[in-house]
């Protein structure tokens, strides 16, 4: 009877009771037992040495439950609850989530002890270190922890004043992990579930450099979709904080640190189309105009009937255009077409333009062939697990010249 409560029922009830827009705004997406168990497999919790495990965004306690499944039992249910109560710490803004986390840990303790009868455990006082609180205002709990477990909100937030790596709106998860690193002691282990945009997005390159300078990466692993309602690709990140900042640390979090041979950028100039629909003024010479709706995929476009006035950067055929919208698991990650013909062409910003440096159709055809290979799909699935391709990812695609 405990199994549903311990394995997914809280997330299911949350999805039923709370609208998706509200959950996204609050960042309220429970981790789930499968993801939580996968993350904890990367932690070696000492069997006998007393430790403190802290989840600063604990929600209904999925990560704490995964940790508790690896903790030793006491001689009795009461002793186990006392021991776990000293080991497990958690914070959440929602008091209902805190109560759910405590109750689920009690259910797990009863299940592991095979207790089926009623007990005199005073559950409101159990697990006193799991409480309501703001993880971004807390500092002391981080310093007492040996292991930090975190699945922070992924919602947009404003970068703090004086942020070293970004300005404007950023992903909350990046802000949370930076705060964790600002608070913990050296040699603390941090196990995090984070959105893939932080691992592969160009905008977060400075953030990755900052994290790498402060902590040693012990593991980076793509996990696929967080869940069907969140529809965000995530990855596991395991860190060990450094004794001192390492300015020369590698900020490359991809599975392959280098690619042998040539890359697309060796033979093509690559840029995003400069025409922003509904914003670019209709001034200047009338140009041939291409956008995703009038460029058939994997075809050669020799004539275009659409034109528009545009006085910005244009492109001389032949060249290849690649659709920016793309997601991991698509049959082709980089869907493309060739543009031929005479005269300059204006290109919409939902397309990436690859202009051959030697100006030949032959070079374009080699690129089209490369984009259809499964090796390219695998490369992009590793390098850019976001909903849009980037110029950097296209530049780094290995290009076999044959």
C-alpha positions, -999 to +999 in steps of 0.1 A: +000+000+000+030+023+005+044+018-030+022+044-048+030+071-022+067+064-025+069+060-063+051+087-083+017+093-067+026+128-053+036+139-088+005+124-104-018+142-078+001+174-083-005+172-121-042+165-115-048+193-090-025+222-102-026+237-137+005+233-159+010+271-162+009+274-124+034+246-119+057+261-145+055+295-129+064+281-095+089+255-108+068+228-090+078+196-108+086+166-086+117+146-095+101+111-096+116+079-082+133+069-115+153+101-119+160+104-082+173+068-080+195+073-111+211+104-096+218+087-062+235+058-079+263+083-086+268+090-049+287+067-025+271+074+008+293+061+037+277+031+054+290+039+089+304+075+090+278+101+101+269+124+072+245+152+064+225+151+031+208+184+022+182+191-005+176+228-006+146+225-030+131+193-016+096+194-028+078+162-018+111+146-009+119+124-039+157+130-037+157+126+001+138+093-003+164+081-028+191+089-002+172+073+026+169+040+007+207+039+009+210+047+046+215+020+072+186+011+095+187+014+133+178-014+157+142-002+157+118+020+137+122+048+163+160+046+162+160+047+123+138+078+123+161+095+148+192+086+128+177+097+095+164+129+112+200+138+119+212+129+084+185+144+062+180+181+058+156+198+034+140+231+025+109+241+005+088+272+002+056+252+003+046+238+038+024+212+021+054+198+003+074+197+035+047+177+053+045+153+023+083+148+024+083+140+061+053+116+058+068+098+029+101+093+048+081+078+077+064+054+052+097+044+038+111+037+073+081+016+081+084-003+048+121-010+053+114-023+088+084-042+076+062-026+102+025-031+094+009-024+129+002+011+142+031+028+160+034+056+185+058+077+163+050+114+167+053+122+130+049+161+133+082+161+153+100+136+130+127+149+106+130+184+122+157+195+098+132+192+068+113+225+070+099+255+051+125+280+040+140+299+010+170+280-005+183+313-020+184+330+014+198+301+034+235+298+039+243+278+071+226+245+062+248+243+031+280+246+052+269+217+074+262+193+045+285+166+031+262+159+001+239+184-016+211+169-037+193+194-059+166+195-086+160+233-087+132+251-106+139+256-143+117+287-147+130+320-160+143+345-134+163+377-134+201+375-131+213+390-098+229+424-098+266+421-107+262+386-121+295+375-138+280+353-165+247+369-177+222+397-176+185+398-180+164+367-178+182+334-171+173+299-161+166+296-123+186+264-121+218+282-130+212+308-103+205+280-077+237+261-085+258+292-083+243+300-049+251+265-037+287+269-047+289+302-030+277+286+003+292+251+006+326+241+021+354+226+000+351+189-008+313+189-006+296+166-031+268+182-052+245+160-072+221+179-094+194+174-121+196+203-144+181+214-178+202+205-208+204+242-219+229+247-191+252+220-205+250+228-242+235+263-246+259+290-259+245+316-235+256+295-205+293+291-216+305+317-190+283+300-164+299+266-171+333+282-169+325+296-135+312+263-122+342+244-135+366+268-118+349+263-085+342+225-086+356+194-101+332+175-124+329+139-114+301+130-138+280+145-166+252+124-181+223+132-203+189+117-191+164+127-218+130+142-210+123+152-173+087+141-177+059+144-202+044+175-186+077+195-182+089+185-217+125+196-208+156+175-215+178+172-184+212+159-173+229+146-142+258+167-129+280+155-100+305+179-086+331+181-058+339+216-047+376+226-050+399+238-022+406+269-043+395+283-076+411+267-107+412+294-135+424+269-162+396+243-156+379+230-188+344+243-193+336+217-220+308+195-206+302+174-237+309+137-238+336+142-265+361+169-257+374+170-292+365+159-327+392+145-350+393+157-385+375+186-402+345+205-390+318+223-410+333+257-400+365+247-419+346+249-452+316+271-445+308+306-432+279+301-408+254+326-395+218+330-385+195+346-411+193+383-403+156+390-413+135+392-382+098+389-393+075+418-383+105+438-370+129+443-400+117+474-419+106+469-455+132+493-469+161+490-494+163+469-526+138+442-533+154+408-526+145+371-531+133+360-497+135+325-480+120+313-448+111+278-434+076+279-450+088+283-485+119+261-485+111+224-489+133+202-467+161+183-485+153+200-518+172+223-541+155+257-543+164+273-576+136+299-579+117+317-551+085+336-558+086+355-526+105+388-523+107+416-498+126+448-494+156+445-471+187+466-467+207+443-443+230+414-449+221+391-479+236+359-493+248+350-527+239+314-538+248+286-536+243+281-499+226+257-475+199+267-450+192+246-419+161+249-398+168+262-363+139+244-347+151+210-337+148+186-307+166+155-295+152+123-310+141+139-343+148+117-373+171+144-386+184+170-361+197+194-388+170+196-416+183+215-446+179+226-482+201+241-509+195+275-523+207+281-559+200+307-585+211+342-594+210+373-572+213+380-535+188+364-511+174+377-478+171+349-452+147+348-422+162+343-387+146+309-382+172+295-407+209+291-402+229+299-434+260+279-444+278+296-473+306+275-488+340+292-487+348+280-522+314+291-535+306+257-551+275+236-554+297+205-548+306+218-513+269+223-505+260+188-516+288+174-493+272+192-464+237+180-472+251+144-472+268+149-439+237+163-422+217+132-431+242+108-414+233+092-381+267+102-368+256+139-372+223+131-353+243+116-325+267+145-324+239+171-322+220+150-296+250+153-274+260+188-282+227+207-283+198+191-264+177+222-267+148+231-290+169+253-313+202+246-330+230+271-325+256+284-349+283+269-326+268+234-328+266+236-366+302+249-369+314+219-348+297+191-368+324+167-381+326+169-419+339+139-438+352+150-472+341+121-493 
